[in-house]
Amino acid sequence: MPTTTPEHDKRIAEMTFSSVYPHYVTKVEKKGRTEDELHQVIRWLTGFTAKQLQKQIDDKVTFEEFFKRAKLHPNAELIKGVICGYRIEDIENPLTRKARYLDKLVDELAKGRKMEKILREG
């Protein structure tokens, strides 16, 4: 598995959450899941309420700022596996790893995984 490059990490850090969010919505809705379920997953990972999440979108925050503002769930490190060609647990850059946690959760939601499994409850 490749490890991330400094350029890749920089690109993730500078990307805005608001530019990626509509793709998350489209991805889960295409597979029959809802935006509410997406919000539940994001809330679990970040601690953001619906209002706080909307503020991140309205403020056009970068992923770097998004995860600075977030209170990462203590079980986030249980998110493992491969996403976008990278093994999450091998990603050394903490911010890139957090962004991939979010990608992985959205992917699991879109693939129809049960919510309690996505939220690492059992």
Secondary structure as GFF3:
##gff-version 3
##sequence-region A 1 122
A	DSSP	alpha_helix	6	14	.	.	.	ID=ss1
A	DSSP	alpha_helix	17	30	.	.	.	ID=ss2
A	DSSP	alpha_helix	35	46	.	.	.	ID=ss3
A	DSSP	alpha_helix	50	58	.	.	.	ID=ss4
A	DSSP	alpha_helix	63	69	.	.	.	ID=ss5
A	DSSP	three_ten_helix	76	78	.	.	.	ID=ss6
A	DSSP	beta_strand	82	83	.	.	.	ID=ss7
A	DSSP	beta_strand	86	87	.	.	.	ID=ss8
A	DSSP	three_ten_helix	88	90	.	.	.	ID=ss9
A	DSSP	alpha_helix	94	110	.	.	.	ID=ss10
A	DSSP	alpha_helix	115	118	.	.	.	ID=ss11
###
